[in-house]
Amino acid sequence: MSTAVLIGCGGERAHDIVKACHEQFSTIVNIGASKVDQTNFPKAINHVIDWTHLDLNTVNNICKEIDRVDFMFFNQNQSSLSPNDFSSNIGQVEMLKLIKSWSKGHWTSCQLPYVMIKTLENKFSTQIKIGWMLSSFIDYQYEGVEEHPDYSGNKFTSYLIMKSFSTKFKCFGIDPYFDSSAIYDIIKDICEGKINCEGQMIDDFAIDENK
């Protein structure tokens, strides 16, 4: 019995991530606000959560129900800041709401993967591979990177977390510039061992050289 744990993969944009994992593993555990369609993907088990109220206790309870992990992919995302938050005056109440949302986004985007990996690592198989959906915005010189500083910062922090875990596990990041079919091919090739996971950011120019 092999298991893929997917976080934030219930939406349409993650369809091909789910499809590739459904073909490779006996069970798919999806954790997110949206369900994976069990009609098309009968191997899926859904843990529906409210991202706004997700806490350590909820994460721990979900992890207790998972017996084995062969593959993990973090596709969740949350950000709060926009250019208007810097150029316009905001009141104290609005600022408090913004800071709360900002902090929650850091928990969801960066701290949650750390917590889940450390909680589940004793259940990892020897074949474990862990991936993150990252962004070209991890490059501070990328056009528009400053327009959403918490999104860009969270993606860069996630990149560094991925790199740090790669000293112990087979880890990788994906730049979501791909069309849907390309992401399917990448996940499939990673699961089949055709792409080595050595803490690299995989883009469409690097696929061949990483095989």
C-alpha positions in Angstrom: 0.0 0.0 0.0 1.5 3.3 -1.1 0.2 6.8 -0.2 0.5 10.3 -1.6 -0.4 13.1 0.8 -1.5 16.2 -1.1 -2.1 19.6 0.5 -4.3 22.1 -1.3 -4.9 20.0 -4.4 -8.7 19.9 -4.5 -9.1 22.7 -7.0 -9.2 22.5 -10.8 -5.7 23.9 -11.2 -4.3 20.9 -9.3 -6.2 18.3 -11.4 -3.1 17.0 -13.1 -1.1 16.7 -9.9 -3.9 14.5 -8.5 -4.1 12.6 -11.8 -0.4 11.7 -11.8 -0.5 10.6 -8.2 -3.7 8.6 -8.7 -1.9 6.6 -11.3 1.2 6.0 -9.1 -0.1 5.3 -5.6 -2.7 3.1 -3.9 -4.2 5.9 -1.9 -4.3 9.7 -2.2 -5.0 11.8 1.0 -6.0 15.3 0.1 -6.1 18.0 2.8 -7.7 21.3 1.8 -10.8 23.4 1.5 -11.9 21.7 -1.7 -12.5 18.0 -2.3 -10.8 15.8 -4.9 -13.5 14.4 -7.1 -13.9 10.8 -5.9 -15.9 9.9 -9.0 -12.9 10.5 -11.2 -10.3 9.6 -8.5 -11.8 6.8 -6.4 -8.5 6.3 -4.5 -8.9 9.7 -2.9 -9.5 10.4 0.8 -10.5 14.0 1.6 -9.9 15.9 4.8 -11.9 19.1 4.3 -10.5 22.0 6.3 -11.2 25.7 6.9 -7.9 27.4 6.2 -8.9 30.3 8.4 -9.2 28.1 11.5 -6.6 25.4 10.7 -4.6 24.9 13.9 -2.0 22.5 15.3 -4.6 20.3 16.9 -6.4 19.8 13.6 -3.2 19.1 11.8 -2.1 16.5 14.4 -5.5 14.8 14.3 -5.3 14.4 10.5 -1.7 13.2 10.7 -2.7 10.5 13.2 -5.0 9.0 10.6 -2.2 8.6 8.0 -0.2 5.4 8.3 2.4 5.7 5.6 3.7 8.4 3.3 5.5 7.8 0.0 4.9 11.2 -1.6 3.9 14.7 -0.3 3.1 17.8 -2.3 2.3 21.2 -0.8 0.1 23.3 -3.1 -1.5 25.5 -0.6 -1.1 29.3 -0.7 -2.3 32.4 1.2 -1.3 36.0 1.0 -2.7 39.3 2.2 -0.5 42.3 1.2 -1.1 44.4 -2.0 0.4 47.6 -3.2 -2.6 49.5 -1.9 -1.7 48.5 1.6 1.4 50.6 1.3 0.2 53.6 -0.7 -3.1 54.2 1.2 -3.9 55.2 4.7 -5.6 52.5 6.8 -7.2 52.6 10.2 -6.1 50.8 13.3 -8.9 48.1 13.0 -8.0 47.5 9.3 -4.4 47.2 10.2 -5.0 44.7 12.9 -7.1 42.6 10.5 -4.3 42.8 7.9 -1.6 41.8 10.4 -3.7 38.8 11.5 -4.3 37.7 8.0 -0.6 38.3 7.2 0.4 36.1 10.1 -2.1 33.4 9.1 -0.7 33.4 5.6 2.8 32.7 6.9 1.5 29.8 9.0 -0.4 28.3 6.1 2.3 28.8 3.5 5.5 28.2 5.4 5.0 26.7 8.9 2.4 24.1 8.0 4.7 22.1 5.7 7.4 22.1 8.4 4.9 20.9 11.0 3.5 18.2 8.7 6.9 16.9 7.7 8.2 16.7 11.2 5.0 15.1 12.5 4.8 12.5 9.7 8.5 11.7 9.2 8.4 8.5 11.2 5.8 7.3 8.7 7.9 8.1 5.7 8.8 5.2 3.4 12.3 4.9 2.0 10.9 6.2 -1.3 9.6 9.4 0.2 9.7 12.5 -2.1 8.4 15.9 -1.0 7.5 18.8 -3.3 6.4 22.4 -3.1 4.6 24.6 -5.6 6.9 27.6 -5.6 7.1 30.6 -7.9 9.4 32.7 -10.0 8.9 35.3 -7.3 11.6 33.7 -5.2 13.9 35.8 -7.3 14.1 39.3 -5.9 14.9 40.6 -9.4 11.8 39.1 -11.0 9.5 41.7 -12.5 6.6 42.5 -10.1 8.1 40.6 -7.1 7.6 43.7 -4.8 3.9 44.1 -5.6 3.0 41.2 -3.3 5.7 41.1 -0.6 4.2 38.5 1.7 3.4 36.1 -1.2 7.0 36.5 -2.6 8.5 36.2 0.9 6.5 33.1 1.8 7.5 31.5 -1.5 11.2 32.3 -0.8 10.9 31.0 2.7 9.2 27.8 1.4 12.1 27.4 -1.1 14.6 27.6 1.8 12.6 25.1 3.8 12.6 22.8 0.8 16.4 23.2 0.5 16.9 22.5 4.2 14.8 19.4 4.2 16.7 18.1 1.0 19.7 17.3 3.2 17.6 14.5 4.7 14.8 13.7 2.1 14.4 13.8 -1.6 12.8 17.2 -2.2 11.9 19.5 -5.1 10.1 22.6 -6.0 8.1 23.5 -9.1 7.7 26.8 -10.8 4.0 26.9 -11.8 4.7 28.5 -15.1 3.8 25.2 -16.8 0.6 24.4 -18.5 -1.4 21.6 -16.9 0.0 18.7 -19.0 3.6 19.7 -18.2 2.9 19.5 -14.4 1.4 16.1 -14.9 4.5 14.9 -16.8 6.8 16.3 -14.1 5.0 14.6 -11.2 4.8 11.4 -13.1 8.5 11.4 -13.9 9.4 12.2 -10.3 7.3 9.4 -9.0 8.8 7.0 -11.5 12.4 8.1 -10.6 13.1 9.7 -14.0 13.8 13.0 -12.3 16.2 13.1 -9.4 15.0 15.1 -6.5 18.0 16.9 -5.0 16.5 20.1 -3.7 16.2 21.8 -7.1 13.6 24.2 -8.5 12.2 22.4 -11.6 11.3 24.5 -14.6 10.7 23.7 -18.2 14.4 24.3 -19.1 15.7 22.0 -16.3 13.5 18.9 -16.9 15.9 17.1 -19.2 19.1 17.9 -17.2 17.6 16.7 -14.0 16.7 13.3 -15.3 
